[in-house]
Amino acid sequence: MVSPPSTPDHQRVISRLLVILDDAATPGLEPLPGVGVRAGEGCLYIPDLVVVPEKACGSGPLVASDVLLAVEVAGPHARLLDGTSKVLAYAAAGIPLYWRVEPDEGPTLYVYELDDDSYKGPVAYEAGTTVSLSAPYPVSFDPAVLTGPRRAKP
């Protein structure tokens, strides 16, 4: 299934989240945007962002067992897939964490954690609150920074 090209707003969220994840990354782990992930026989997904061990990076698609976190930023054309079929596919592939960002909800970050063969949750973090997560490594941010005008750097 192919989606239409991303909008600038969609790419803004991805870019800002990539910077947040990259700044917080622990040695040996790397966040990457838009790479292929094999999530089963004949299934190739392209999450908006992933976090993987650096040693998993190569010239071909990643395998799902290397992905510690998959992130999708919901858009008008993929909202149903991101909230339903991708949740099931990523869980079945054993990806331990799945984040879904809903820009039109403030934005809101939905965090899913793998529990056996399905995700529990999600836990929703709305704009204006600080998200403090420990996996795939410690990271804290307010989802509000993912959209809207760019903020001045200190």
WOPE-V446883 format. One record per run of one state. SS is the DSSP state (2 for helix, 1 for strand, 0 for the rest). FROM is the first residue (numbers start at 0). LEN is the number of residues. If there is no record, write none. Layout:
ss: (SS SS)
from: (FROM FROM)
len: (LEN LEN)
This chain:
ss: (0 2 0 1 0 1 0 1 0 1 2 0 1 2 1 0 2 0 1 2 0 1 0 1 0 1 0 1 2 0)
from: (0 7 24 28 33 35 38 43 46 48 53 56 61 63 66 73 78 92 96 102 105 107 115 117 126 129 133 138 142 146)
len: (7 17 4 5 2 3 5 3 2 5 3 5 2 3 7 5 14 4 6 3 2 8 2 9 3 4 5 4 4 8)
